[in-house]
Amino acid sequence: MTNSAIMQGVYVNVPTVDWALFRELIRKFGWQAETREQMLDRFISARPTTPTLSEEEIMDEVRAVRYAN
């Protein structure tokens, strides 16, 4: 497998009938593939479970900027 630091991510639309052939090509070249749904699941699972700021803290910041003298 190649170094992920030199990988280029691309999004390719492949007809469903050609997906098996394309996956075989991906496997032979040692590339990685994931569907849009898999990318979304990966993004959601990587999100923090607790926010850094509470909603009240965010609103305090907004008010401080908006109503600053």
mmCIF file as Biopython writes it, N, C-alpha, C and O atoms, coordinates in Angstrom:
data_model
#
loop_
_atom_site.group_PDB
_atom_site.id
_atom_site.type_symbol
_atom_site.label_atom_id
_atom_site.label_alt_id
_atom_site.label_comp_id
_atom_site.label_asym_id
_atom_site.label_entity_id
_atom_site.label_seq_id
_atom_site.pdbx_PDB_ins_code
_atom_site.Cartn_x
_atom_site.Cartn_y
_atom_site.Cartn_z
_atom_site.occupancy
_atom_site.B_iso_or_equiv
_atom_site.auth_seq_id
_atom_site.auth_asym_id
_atom_site.pdbx_PDB_model_num
ATOM 1   N N  . MET A ? 1  ? 0.852   -1.186 0.000   1.0 0.0 1  A 1 
ATOM 2   C CA . MET A ? 1  ? 0.000   0.000  0.000   1.0 0.0 1  A 1 
ATOM 3   C C  . MET A ? 1  ? 0.886   1.233  0.000   1.0 0.0 1  A 1 
ATOM 4   O O  . MET A ? 1  ? 1.935   1.253  0.645   1.0 0.0 1  A 1 
ATOM 5   N N  . THR A ? 2  ? 0.471   2.241  -0.710  1.0 0.0 2  A 1 
ATOM 6   C CA . THR A ? 2  ? 1.246   3.467  -0.796  1.0 0.0 2  A 1 
ATOM 7   C C  . THR A ? 2  ? 1.044   4.321  0.439   1.0 0.0 2  A 1 
ATOM 8   O O  . THR A ? 2  ? 0.097   4.122  1.199   1.0 0.0 2  A 1 
ATOM 9   N N  . ASN A ? 3  ? 1.933   5.262  0.630   1.0 0.0 3  A 1 
ATOM 10  C CA . ASN A ? 3  ? 1.867   6.181  1.761   1.0 0.0 3  A 1 
ATOM 11  C C  . ASN A ? 3  ? 0.650   7.087  1.605   1.0 0.0 3  A 1 
ATOM 12  O O  . ASN A ? 3  ? 0.460   7.691  0.549   1.0 0.0 3  A 1 
ATOM 13  N N  . SER A ? 4  ? -0.188  7.189  2.661   1.0 0.0 4  A 1 
ATOM 14  C CA . SER A ? 4  ? -1.407  7.981  2.558   1.0 0.0 4  A 1 
ATOM 15  C C  . SER A ? 4  ? -1.110  9.471  2.420   1.0 0.0 4  A 1 
ATOM 16  O O  . SER A ? 4  ? -1.994  10.231 2.023   1.0 0.0 4  A 1 
ATOM 17  N N  . ALA A ? 5  ? 0.105   9.912  2.736   1.0 0.0 5  A 1 
ATOM 18  C CA . ALA A ? 5  ? 0.462   11.326 2.611   1.0 0.0 5  A 1 
ATOM 19  C C  . ALA A ? 5  ? 0.544   11.746 1.150   1.0 0.0 5  A 1 
ATOM 20  O O  . ALA A ? 5  ? 0.454   12.934 0.841   1.0 0.0 5  A 1 
ATOM 21  N N  . ILE A ? 6  ? 0.713   10.788 0.254   1.0 0.0 6  A 1 
ATOM 22  C CA . ILE A ? 6  ? 0.812   11.131 -1.160  1.0 0.0 6  A 1 
ATOM 23  C C  . ILE A ? 6  ? -0.402  10.642 -1.944  1.0 0.0 6  A 1 
ATOM 24  O O  . ILE A ? 6  ? -0.352  10.558 -3.171  1.0 0.0 6  A 1 
ATOM 25  N N  . MET A ? 7  ? -1.476  10.323 -1.257  1.0 0.0 7  A 1 
ATOM 26  C CA . MET A ? 7  ? -2.697  9.852  -1.911  1.0 0.0 7  A 1 
ATOM 27  C C  . MET A ? 7  ? -3.528  11.050 -2.353  1.0 0.0 7  A 1 
ATOM 28  O O  . MET A ? 7  ? -3.509  12.098 -1.708  1.0 0.0 7  A 1 
ATOM 29  N N  . GLN A ? 8  ? -4.243  10.895 -3.435  1.0 0.0 8  A 1 
ATOM 30  C CA . GLN A ? 8  ? -5.159  11.915 -3.941  1.0 0.0 8  A 1 
ATOM 31  C C  . GLN A ? 8  ? -6.568  11.347 -3.861  1.0 0.0 8  A 1 
ATOM 32  O O  . GLN A ? 8  ? -6.843  10.289 -4.426  1.0 0.0 8  A 1 
ATOM 33  N N  . GLY A ? 9  ? -7.461  12.040 -3.167  1.0 0.0 9  A 1 
ATOM 34  C CA . GLY A ? 9  ? -8.851  11.603 -3.080  1.0 0.0 9  A 1 
ATOM 35  C C  . GLY A ? 9  ? -9.645  12.121 -4.258  1.0 0.0 9  A 1 
ATOM 36  O O  . GLY A ? 9  ? -9.527  13.288 -4.633  1.0 0.0 9  A 1 
ATOM 37  N N  . VAL A ? 10 ? -10.452 11.258 -4.840  1.0 0.0 10 A 1 
ATOM 38  C CA . VAL A ? 10 ? -11.311 11.653 -5.956  1.0 0.0 10 A 1 
ATOM 39  C C  . VAL A ? 10 ? -12.692 11.037 -5.753  1.0 0.0 10 A 1 
ATOM 40  O O  . VAL A ? 10 ? -12.848 10.038 -5.050  1.0 0.0 10 A 1 
ATOM 41  N N  . TYR A ? 11 ? -13.668 11.641 -6.372  1.0 0.0 11 A 1 
ATOM 42  C CA . TYR A ? 11 ? -15.020 11.092 -6.353  1.0 0.0 11 A 1 
ATOM 43  C C  . TYR A ? 11 ? -15.385 10.730 -7.783  1.0 0.0 11 A 1 
ATOM 44  O O  . TYR A ? 11 ? -15.329 11.576 -8.676  1.0 0.0 11 A 1 
ATOM 45  N N  . VAL A ? 12 ? -15.754 9.485  -8.000  1.0 0.0 12 A 1 
ATOM 46  C CA . VAL A ? 12 ? -16.046 8.993  -9.344  1.0 0.0 12 A 1 
ATOM 47  C C  . VAL A ? 12 ? -17.443 8.382  -9.343  1.0 0.0 12 A 1 
ATOM 48  O O  . VAL A ? 12 ? -17.765 7.566  -8.479  1.0 0.0 12 A 1 
ATOM 49  N N  . ASN A ? 13 ? -18.264 8.770  -10.299 1.0 0.0 13 A 1 
ATOM 50  C CA . ASN A ? 13 ? -19.570 8.137  -10.482 1.0 0.0 13 A 1 
ATOM 51  C C  . ASN A ? 13 ? -19.397 6.959  -11.412 1.0 0.0 13 A 1 
ATOM 52  O O  . ASN A ? 13 ? -18.972 7.117  -12.556 1.0 0.0 13 A 1 
ATOM 53  N N  . VAL A ? 14 ? -19.727 5.775  -10.921 1.0 0.0 14 A 1 
ATOM 54  C CA . VAL A ? 14 ? -19.577 4.552  -11.702 1.0 0.0 14 A 1 
ATOM 55  C C  . VAL A ? 14 ? -20.955 3.914  -11.840 1.0 0.0 14 A 1 
ATOM 56  O O  . VAL A ? 14 ? -21.663 3.750  -10.847 1.0 0.0 14 A 1 
ATOM 57  N N  . PRO A ? 15 ? -21.338 3.555  -13.054 1.0 0.0 15 A 1 
ATOM 58  C CA . PRO A ? 15 ? -22.627 2.865  -13.217 1.0 0.0 15 A 1 
ATOM 59  C C  . PRO A ? 15 ? -22.654 1.588  -12.375 1.0 0.0 15 A 1 
ATOM 60  O O  . PRO A ? 15 ? -21.647 0.893  -12.242 1.0 0.0 15 A 1 
ATOM 61  N N  . THR A ? 16 ? -23.799 1.302  -11.824 1.0 0.0 16 A 1 
ATOM 62  C CA . THR A ? 16 ? -23.946 0.135  -10.947 1.0 0.0 16 A 1 
ATOM 63  C C  . THR A ? 16 ? -23.510 -1.147 -11.629 1.0 0.0 16 A 1 
ATOM 64  O O  . THR A ? 16 ? -22.908 -2.010 -10.991 1.0 0.0 16 A 1 
ATOM 65  N N  . VAL A ? 17 ? -23.801 -1.286 -12.906 1.0 0.0 17 A 1 
ATOM 66  C CA . VAL A ? 17 ? -23.432 -2.519 -13.622 1.0 0.0 17 A 1 
ATOM 67  C C  . VAL A ? 17 ? -21.916 -2.669 -13.735 1.0 0.0 17 A 1 
ATOM 68  O O  . VAL A ? 17 ? -21.425 -3.787 -13.890 1.0 0.0 17 A 1 
ATOM 69  N N  . ASP A ? 18 ? -21.169 -1.578 -13.663 1.0 0.0 18 A 1 
ATOM 70  C CA . ASP A ? 18 ? -19.709 -1.632 -13.772 1.0 0.0 18 A 1 
ATOM 71  C C  . ASP A ? 18 ? -19.003 -1.643 -12.420 1.0 0.0 18 A 1 
ATOM 72  O O  . ASP A ? 18 ? -17.776 -1.727 -12.369 1.0 0.0 18 A 1 
ATOM 73  N N  . TRP A ? 19 ? -19.753 -1.560 -11.333 1.0 0.0 19 A 1 
ATOM 74  C CA . TRP A ? 19 ? -19.156 -1.436 -10.014 1.0 0.0 19 A 1 
ATOM 75  C C  . TRP A ? 19 ? -18.259 -2.629 -9.669  1.0 0.0 19 A 1 
ATOM 76  O O  . TRP A ? 19 ? -17.174 -2.437 -9.119  1.0 0.0 19 A 1 
ATOM 77  N N  . ALA A ? 20 ? -18.687 -3.849 -9.979  1.0 0.0 20 A 1 
ATOM 78  C CA . ALA A ? 20 ? -17.874 -5.031 -9.666  1.0 0.0 20 A 1 
ATOM 79  C C  . ALA A ? 20 ? -16.536 -4.981 -10.406 1.0 0.0 20 A 1 
ATOM 80  O O  . ALA A ? 20 ? -15.492 -5.279 -9.826  1.0 0.0 20 A 1 
ATOM 81  N N  . LEU A ? 21 ? -16.569 -4.610 -11.669 1.0 0.0 21 A 1 
ATOM 82  C CA . LEU A ? 21 ? -15.343 -4.497 -12.454 1.0 0.0 21 A 1 
ATOM 83  C C  . LEU A ? 21 ? -14.435 -3.409 -11.887 1.0 0.0 21 A 1 
ATOM 84  O O  . LEU A ? 21 ? -13.223 -3.592 -11.780 1.0 0.0 21 A 1 
ATOM 85  N N  . PHE A ? 22 ? -15.030 -2.286 -11.529 1.0 0.0 22 A 1 
ATOM 86  C CA . PHE A ? 22 ? -14.250 -1.179 -10.974 1.0 0.0 22 A 1 
ATOM 87  C C  . PHE A ? 22 ? -13.630 -1.563 -9.631  1.0 0.0 22 A 1 
ATOM 88  O O  . PHE A ? 22 ? -12.479 -1.219 -9.363  1.0 0.0 22 A 1 
ATOM 89  N N  . ARG A ? 23 ? -14.383 -2.272 -8.785  1.0 0.0 23 A 1 
ATOM 90  C CA . ARG A ? 23 ? -13.840 -2.722 -7.490  1.0 0.0 23 A 1 
ATOM 91  C C  . ARG A ? 23 ? -12.671 -3.682 -7.696  1.0 0.0 23 A 1 
ATOM 92  O O  . ARG A ? 23 ? -11.701 -3.657 -6.939  1.0 0.0 23 A 1 
ATOM 93  N N  . GLU A ? 24 ? -12.765 -4.519 -8.711  1.0 0.0 24 A 1 
ATOM 94  C CA . GLU A ? 24 ? -11.662 -5.435 -9.025  1.0 0.0 24 A 1 
ATOM 95  C C  . GLU A ? 24 ? -10.421 -4.650 -9.435  1.0 0.0 24 A 1 
ATOM 96  O O  . GLU A ? 24 ? -9.311  -4.983 -9.018  1.0 0.0 24 A 1 
ATOM 97  N N  . LEU A ? 25 ? -10.598 -3.625 -10.237 1.0 0.0 25 A 1 
ATOM 98  C CA . LEU A ? 25 ? -9.490  -2.756 -10.636 1.0 0.0 25 A 1 
ATOM 99  C C  . LEU A ? 25 ? -8.884  -2.071 -9.415  1.0 0.0 25 A 1 
ATOM 100 O O  . LEU A ? 25 ? -7.662  -2.002 -9.279  1.0 0.0 25 A 1 
ATOM 101 N N  . ILE A ? 26 ? -9.721  -1.575 -8.549  1.0 0.0 26 A 1 
ATOM 102 C CA . ILE A ? 26 ? -9.261  -0.929 -7.312  1.0 0.0 26 A 1 
ATOM 103 C C  . ILE A ? 26 ? -8.431  -1.907 -6.486  1.0 0.0 26 A 1 
ATOM 104 O O  . ILE A ? 26 ? -7.363  -1.562 -5.982  1.0 0.0 26 A 1 
ATOM 105 N N  . ARG A ? 27 ? -8.939  -3.132 -6.357  1.0 0.0 27 A 1 
ATOM 106 C CA . ARG A ? 27 ? -8.228  -4.148 -5.569  1.0 0.0 27 A 1 
ATOM 107 C C  . ARG A ? 27 ? -6.870  -4.469 -6.193  1.0 0.0 27 A 1 
ATOM 108 O O  . ARG A ? 27 ? -5.871  -4.581 -5.482  1.0 0.0 27 A 1 
ATOM 109 N N  . LYS A ? 28 ? -6.832  -4.616 -7.508  1.0 0.0 28 A 1 
ATOM 110 C CA . LYS A ? 28 ? -5.580  -4.973 -8.189  1.0 0.0 28 A 1 
ATOM 111 C C  . LYS A ? 28 ? -4.520  -3.884 -8.068  1.0 0.0 28 A 1 
ATOM 112 O O  . LYS A ? 28 ? -3.331  -4.190 -7.979  1.0 0.0 28 A 1 
ATOM 113 N N  . PHE A ? 29 ? -4.927  -2.639 -8.064  1.0 0.0 29 A 1 
ATOM 114 C CA . PHE A ? 29 ? -3.980  -1.538 -7.938  1.0 0.0 29 A 1 
ATOM 115 C C  . PHE A ? 29 ? -3.643  -1.221 -6.482  1.0 0.0 29 A 1 
ATOM 116 O O  . PHE A ? 29 ? -2.739  -0.428 -6.218  1.0 0.0 29 A 1 
ATOM 117 N N  . GLY A ? 30 ? -4.358  -1.829 -5.536  1.0 0.0 30 A 1 
ATOM 118 C CA . GLY A ? 30 ? -4.093  -1.577 -4.131  1.0 0.0 30 A 1 
ATOM 119 C C  . GLY A ? 30 ? -4.667  -0.248 -3.649  1.0 0.0 30 A 1 
ATOM 120 O O  . GLY A ? 30 ? -4.232  0.299  -2.636  1.0 0.0 30 A 1 
ATOM 121 N N  . TRP A ? 31 ? -5.646  0.259  -4.385  1.0 0.0 31 A 1 
ATOM 122 C CA . TRP A ? 31 ? -6.282  1.511  -4.002  1.0 0.0 31 A 1 
ATOM 123 C C  . TRP A ? 31 ? -7.331  1.251  -2.935  1.0 0.0 31 A 1 
ATOM 124 O O  . TRP A ? 31 ? -7.601  0.102  -2.584  1.0 0.0 31 A 1 
ATOM 125 N N  . GLN A ? 32 ? -7.915  2.310  -2.427  1.0 0.0 32 A 1 
ATOM 126 C CA . GLN A ? 32 ? -8.996  2.208  -1.448  1.0 0.0 32 A 1 
ATOM 127 C C  . GLN A ? 32 ? -10.240 2.838  -2.049  1.0 0.0 32 A 1 
ATOM 128 O O  . GLN A ? 32 ? -10.156 3.833  -2.769  1.0 0.0 32 A 1 
ATOM 129 N N  . ALA A ? 33 ? -11.391 2.259  -1.752  1.0 0.0 33 A 1 
ATOM 130 C CA . ALA A ? 33 ? -12.650 2.812  -2.255  1.0 0.0 33 A 1 
ATOM 131 C C  . ALA A ? 33 ? -13.677 2.777  -1.136  1.0 0.0 33 A 1 
ATOM 132 O O  . ALA A ? 33 ? -13.698 1.862  -0.313  1.0 0.0 33 A 1 
ATOM 133 N N  . GLU A ? 34 ? -14.527 3.794  -1.128  1.0 0.0 34 A 1 
ATOM 134 C CA . GLU A ? 34 ? -15.658 3.791  -0.219  1.0 0.0 34 A 1 
ATOM 135 C C  . GLU A ? 34 ? -16.805 4.552  -0.868  1.0 0.0 34 A 1 
ATOM 136 O O  . GLU A ? 34 ? -16.596 5.478  -1.650  1.0 0.0 34 A 1 
ATOM 137 N N  . THR A ? 35 ? -18.000 4.148  -0.532  1.0 0.0 35 A 1 
ATOM 138 C CA . THR A ? 35 ? -19.176 4.797  -1.096  1.0 0.0 35 A 1 
ATOM 139 C C  . THR A ? 35 ? -19.430 6.108  -0.366  1.0 0.0 35 A 1 
ATOM 140 O O  . THR A ? 35 ? -18.829 6.387  0.671   1.0 0.0 35 A 1 
ATOM 141 N N  . ARG A ? 36 ? -20.323 6.899  -0.924  1.0 0.0 36 A 1 
ATOM 142 C CA . ARG A ? 36 ? -20.688 8.174  -0.298  1.0 0.0 36 A 1 
ATOM 143 C C  . ARG A ? 36 ? -21.251 7.918  1.106   1.0 0.0 36 A 1 
ATOM 144 O O  . ARG A ? 36 ? -20.975 8.672  2.040   1.0 0.0 36 A 1 
ATOM 145 N N  . GLU A ? 37 ? -22.036 6.854  1.244   1.0 0.0 37 A 1 
ATOM 146 C CA . GLU A ? 37 ? -22.616 6.511  2.539   1.0 0.0 37 A 1 
ATOM 147 C C  . GLU A ? 37 ? -21.529 6.132  3.544   1.0 0.0 37 A 1 
ATOM 148 O O  . GLU A ? 37 ? -21.601 6.507  4.714   1.0 0.0 37 A 1 
ATOM 149 N N  . GLN A ? 38 ? -20.521 5.388  3.083   1.0 0.0 38 A 1 
ATOM 150 C CA . GLN A ? 38 ? -19.415 5.019  3.961   1.0 0.0 38 A 1 
ATOM 151 C C  . GLN A ? 38 ? -18.619 6.242  4.387   1.0 0.0 38 A 1 
ATOM 152 O O  . GLN A ? 38 ? -18.187 6.334  5.537   1.0 0.0 38 A 1 
ATOM 153 N N  . MET A ? 39 ? -18.419 7.192  3.458   1.0 0.0 39 A 1 
ATOM 154 C CA . MET A ? 39 ? -17.708 8.425  3.805   1.0 0.0 39 A 1 
ATOM 155 C C  . MET A ? 39 ? -18.487 9.210  4.853   1.0 0.0 39 A 1 
ATOM 156 O O  . MET A ? 39 ? -17.899 9.741  5.795   1.0 0.0 39 A 1 
ATOM 157 N N  . LEU A ? 40 ? -19.803 9.287  4.697   1.0 0.0 40 A 1 
ATOM 158 C CA . LEU A ? 40 ? -20.643 9.994  5.651   1.0 0.0 40 A 1 
ATOM 159 C C  . LEU A ? 40 ? -20.606 9.311  7.011   1.0 0.0 40 A 1 
ATOM 160 O O  . LEU A ? 40 ? -20.494 9.985  8.035   1.0 0.0 40 A 1 
ATOM 161 N N  . ASP A ? 41 ? -20.699 7.987  7.038   1.0 0.0 41 A 1 
ATOM 162 C CA . ASP A ? 41 ? -20.612 7.247  8.301   1.0 0.0 41 A 1 
ATOM 163 C C  . ASP A ? 41 ? -19.276 7.484  8.990   1.0 0.0 41 A 1 
ATOM 164 O O  . ASP A ? 41 ? -19.224 7.653  10.208  1.0 0.0 41 A 1 
ATOM 165 N N  . ARG A ? 42 ? -18.188 7.498  8.206   1.0 0.0 42 A 1 
ATOM 166 C CA . ARG A ? 42 ? -16.858 7.741  8.774   1.0 0.0 42 A 1 
ATOM 167 C C  . ARG A ? 42 ? -16.771 9.149  9.357   1.0 0.0 42 A 1 
ATOM 168 O O  . ARG A ? 42 ? -16.203 9.342  10.433  1.0 0.0 42 A 1 
ATOM 169 N N  . PHE A ? 43 ? -17.330 10.130 8.654   1.0 0.0 43 A 1 
ATOM 170 C CA . PHE A ? 43 ? -17.336 11.512 9.142   1.0 0.0 43 A 1 
ATOM 171 C C  . PHE A ? 43 ? -18.132 11.623 10.440  1.0 0.0 43 A 1 
ATOM 172 O O  . PHE A ? 43 ? -17.680 12.251 11.398  1.0 0.0 43 A 1 
ATOM 173 N N  . ILE A ? 44 ? -19.305 11.018 10.471  1.0 0.0 44 A 1 
ATOM 174 C CA . ILE A ? 44 ? -20.152 11.096 11.662  1.0 0.0 44 A 1 
ATOM 175 C C  . ILE A ? 44 ? -19.483 10.422 12.851  1.0 0.0 44 A 1 
ATOM 176 O O  . ILE A ? 44 ? -19.533 10.951 13.962  1.0 0.0 44 A 1 
ATOM 177 N N  . SER A ? 45 ? -18.869 9.288  12.649  1.0 0.0 45 A 1 
ATOM 178 C CA . SER A ? 45 ? -18.233 8.581  13.764  1.0 0.0 45 A 1 
ATOM 179 C C  . SER A ? 45 ? -16.995 9.314  14.280  1.0 0.0 45 A 1 
ATOM 180 O O  . SER A ? 45 ? -16.587 9.105  15.422  1.0 0.0 45 A 1 
ATOM 181 N N  . ALA A ? 46 ? -16.388 10.179 13.441  1.0 0.0 46 A 1 
ATOM 182 C CA . ALA A ? 46 ? -15.196 10.917 13.864  1.0 0.0 46 A 1 
ATOM 183 C C  . ALA A ? 46 ? -15.536 12.209 14.601  1.0 0.0 46 A 1 
ATOM 184 O O  . ALA A ? 46 ? -14.653 12.845 15.177  1.0 0.0 46 A 1 
ATOM 185 N N  . ARG A ? 47 ? -16.814 12.602 14.587  1.0 0.0 47 A 1 
ATOM 186 C CA . ARG A ? 47 ? -17.219 13.843 15.243  1.0 0.0 47 A 1 
ATOM 187 C C  . ARG A ? 47 ? -17.111 13.697 16.755  1.0 0.0 47 A 1 
ATOM 188 O O  . ARG A ? 47 ? -17.341 12.610 17.285  1.0 0.0 47 A 1 
ATOM 189 N N  . PRO A ? 48 ? -16.762 14.780 17.464  1.0 0.0 48 A 1 
ATOM 190 C CA . PRO A ? 48 ? -16.691 14.702 18.923  1.0 0.0 48 A 1 
ATOM 191 C C  . PRO A ? 48 ? -18.082 14.490 19.527  1.0 0.0 48 A 1 
ATOM 192 O O  . PRO A ? 48 ? -19.080 14.994 19.013  1.0 0.0 48 A 1 
ATOM 193 N N  . THR A ? 49 ? -18.125 13.741 20.616  1.0 0.0 49 A 1 
ATOM 194 C CA . THR A ? 49 ? -19.416 13.463 21.242  1.0 0.0 49 A 1 
ATOM 195 C C  . THR A ? 49 ? -19.886 14.628 22.100  1.0 0.0 49 A 1 
ATOM 196 O O  . THR A ? 49 ? -21.087 14.823 22.286  1.0 0.0 49 A 1 
ATOM 197 N N  . THR A ? 50 ? -18.946 15.396 22.619  1.0 0.0 50 A 1 
ATOM 198 C CA . THR A ? 50 ? -19.327 16.561 23.417  1.0 0.0 50 A 1 
ATOM 199 C C  . THR A ? 50 ? -18.773 17.809 22.738  1.0 0.0 50 A 1 
ATOM 200 O O  . THR A ? 50 ? -17.588 17.864 22.411  1.0 0.0 50 A 1 
ATOM 201 N N  . PRO A ? 51 ? -19.624 18.811 22.526  1.0 0.0 51 A 1 
ATOM 202 C CA . PRO A ? 51 ? -19.145 20.031 21.872  1.0 0.0 51 A 1 
ATOM 203 C C  . PRO A ? 51 ? -18.162 20.795 22.756  1.0 0.0 51 A 1 
ATOM 204 O O  . PRO A ? 51 ? -18.216 20.707 23.983  1.0 0.0 51 A 1 
ATOM 205 N N  . THR A ? 52 ? -17.269 21.540 22.121  1.0 0.0 52 A 1 
ATOM 206 C CA . THR A ? 52 ? -16.279 22.318 22.862  1.0 0.0 52 A 1 
ATOM 207 C C  . THR A ? 52 ? -16.936 23.478 23.599  1.0 0.0 52 A 1 
ATOM 208 O O  . THR A ? 52 ? -16.541 23.825 24.712  1.0 0.0 52 A 1 
ATOM 209 N N  . LEU A ? 53 ? -17.928 24.065 22.974  1.0 0.0 53 A 1 
ATOM 210 C CA . LEU A ? 53 ? -18.655 25.176 23.576  1.0 0.0 53 A 1 
ATOM 211 C C  . LEU A ? 53 ? -20.125 24.810 23.709  1.0 0.0 53 A 1 
ATOM 212 O O  . LEU A ? 53 ? -20.689 24.108 22.869  1.0 0.0 53 A 1 
ATOM 213 N N  . SER A ? 54 ? -20.736 25.303 24.788  1.0 0.0 54 A 1 
ATOM 214 C CA . SER A ? 54 ? -22.171 25.085 24.932  1.0 0.0 54 A 1 
ATOM 215 C C  . SER A ? 54 ? -22.912 26.104 24.068  1.0 0.0 54 A 1 
ATOM 216 O O  . SER A ? 54 ? -22.323 27.084 23.613  1.0 0.0 54 A 1 
ATOM 217 N N  . GLU A ? 55 ? -24.184 25.872 23.849  1.0 0.0 55 A 1 
ATOM 218 C CA . GLU A ? 55 ? -24.993 26.807 23.073  1.0 0.0 55 A 1 
ATOM 219 C C  . GLU A ? 55 ? -25.024 28.174 23.757  1.0 0.0 55 A 1 
ATOM 220 O O  . GLU A ? 55 ? -25.011 29.211 23.094  1.0 0.0 55 A 1 
ATOM 221 N N  . GLU A ? 56 ? -25.065 28.162 25.072  1.0 0.0 56 A 1 
ATOM 222 C CA . GLU A ? 56 ? -25.076 29.425 25.820  1.0 0.0 56 A 1 
ATOM 223 C C  . GLU A ? 56 ? -23.769 30.204 25.625  1.0 0.0 56 A 1 
ATOM 224 O O  . GLU A ? 56 ? -23.794 31.425 25.471  1.0 0.0 56 A 1 
ATOM 225 N N  . GLU A ? 57 ? -22.642 29.507 25.631  1.0 0.0 57 A 1 
ATOM 226 C CA . GLU A ? 57 ? -21.351 30.163 25.409  1.0 0.0 57 A 1 
ATOM 227 C C  . GLU A ? 57 ? -21.256 30.750 23.997  1.0 0.0 57 A 1 
ATOM 228 O O  . GLU A ? 57 ? -20.706 31.833 23.801  1.0 0.0 57 A 1 
ATOM 229 N N  . ILE A ? 58 ? -21.791 30.031 23.036  1.0 0.0 58 A 1 
ATOM 230 C CA . ILE A ? 58 ? -21.796 30.537 21.666  1.0 0.0 58 A 1 
ATOM 231 C C  . ILE A ? 58 ? -22.628 31.803 21.578  1.0 0.0 58 A 1 
ATOM 232 O O  . ILE A ? 58 ? -22.203 32.782 20.964  1.0 0.0 58 A 1 
ATOM 233 N N  . MET A ? 59 ? -23.809 31.799 22.185  1.0 0.0 59 A 1 
ATOM 234 C CA . MET A ? 59 ? -24.677 32.973 22.157  1.0 0.0 59 A 1 
ATOM 235 C C  . MET A ? 59 ? -24.031 34.151 22.891  1.0 0.0 59 A 1 
ATOM 236 O O  . MET A ? 59 ? -24.186 35.295 22.462  1.0 0.0 59 A 1 
ATOM 237 N N  . ASP A ? 60 ? -23.313 33.896 23.983  1.0 0.0 60 A 1 
ATOM 238 C CA . ASP A ? 60 ? -22.590 34.960 24.688  1.0 0.0 60 A 1 
ATOM 239 C C  . ASP A ? 60 ? -21.558 35.610 23.765  1.0 0.0 60 A 1 
ATOM 240 O O  . ASP A ? 60 ? -21.408 36.832 23.767  1.0 0.0 60 A 1 
ATOM 241 N N  . GLU A ? 61 ? -20.849 34.800 22.980  1.0 0.0 61 A 1 
ATOM 242 C CA . GLU A ? 61 ? -19.865 35.331 22.030  1.0 0.0 61 A 1 
ATOM 243 C C  . GLU A ? 61 ? -20.540 36.161 20.943  1.0 0.0 61 A 1 
ATOM 244 O O  . GLU A ? 61 ? -20.052 37.231 20.580  1.0 0.0 61 A 1 
ATOM 245 N N  . VAL A ? 62 ? -21.660 35.667 20.426  1.0 0.0 62 A 1 
ATOM 246 C CA . VAL A ? 62 ? -22.390 36.395 19.385  1.0 0.0 62 A 1 
ATOM 247 C C  . VAL A ? 62 ? -22.859 37.739 19.925  1.0 0.0 62 A 1 
ATOM 248 O O  . VAL A ? 62 ? -22.709 38.766 19.261  1.0 0.0 62 A 1 
ATOM 249 N N  . ARG A ? 63 ? -23.423 37.733 21.122  1.0 0.0 63 A 1 
ATOM 250 C CA . ARG A ? 63 ? -23.900 38.989 21.722  1.0 0.0 63 A 1 
ATOM 251 C C  . ARG A ? 63 ? -22.743 39.956 21.964  1.0 0.0 63 A 1 
ATOM 252 O O  . ARG A ? 63 ? -22.888 41.160 21.752  1.0 0.0 63 A 1 
ATOM 253 N N  . ALA A ? 64 ? -21.609 39.442 22.401  1.0 0.0 64 A 1 
ATOM 254 C CA . ALA A ? 64 ? -20.458 40.291 22.686  1.0 0.0 64 A 1 
ATOM 255 C C  . ALA A ? 64 ? -19.973 40.990 21.418  1.0 0.0 64 A 1 
ATOM 256 O O  . ALA A ? 64 ? -19.587 42.158 21.465  1.0 0.0 64 A 1 
ATOM 257 N N  . VAL A ? 65 ? -19.989 40.288 20.291  1.0 0.0 65 A 1 
ATOM 258 C CA . VAL A ? 65 ? -19.547 40.881 19.029  1.0 0.0 65 A 1 
ATOM 259 C C  . VAL A ? 65 ? -20.632 41.815 18.476  1.0 0.0 65 A 1 
ATOM 260 O O  . VAL A ? 65 ? -20.344 42.934 18.049  1.0 0.0 65 A 1 
ATOM 261 N N  . ARG A ? 66 ? -21.849 41.348 18.491  1.0 0.0 66 A 1 
ATOM 262 C CA . ARG A ? 66 ? -22.944 42.108 17.886  1.0 0.0 66 A 1 
ATOM 263 C C  . ARG A ? 66 ? -23.248 43.396 18.638  1.0 0.0 66 A 1 
ATOM 264 O O  . ARG A ? 66 ? -23.514 44.429 18.023  1.0 0.0 66 A 1 
ATOM 265 N N  . TYR A ? 67 ? -23.210 43.339 19.963  1.0 0.0 67 A 1 
ATOM 266 C CA . TYR A ? 67 ? -23.600 44.508 20.759  1.0 0.0 67 A 1 
ATOM 267 C C  . TYR A ? 67 ? -22.426 45.216 21.421  1.0 0.0 67 A 1 
ATOM 268 O O  . TYR A ? 67 ? -22.611 45.940 22.400  1.0 0.0 67 A 1 
ATOM 269 N N  . ALA A ? 68 ? -21.228 45.015 20.900  1.0 0.0 68 A 1 
ATOM 270 C CA . ALA A ? 68 ? -20.039 45.687 21.446  1.0 0.0 68 A 1 
ATOM 271 C C  . ALA A ? 68 ? -20.145 47.193 21.196  1.0 0.0 68 A 1 
ATOM 272 O O  . ALA A ? 68 ? -20.635 47.623 20.152  1.0 0.0 68 A 1 
ATOM 273 N N  . ASN A ? 69 ? -19.688 47.976 22.148  1.0 0.0 69 A 1 
ATOM 274 C CA . ASN A ? 69 ? -19.740 49.439 21.996  1.0 0.0 69 A 1 
ATOM 275 C C  . ASN A ? 69 ? -18.515 49.961 21.320  1.0 0.0 69 A 1 
ATOM 276 O O  . ASN A ? 69 ? -18.392 51.168 21.112  1.0 0.0 69 A 1 
#
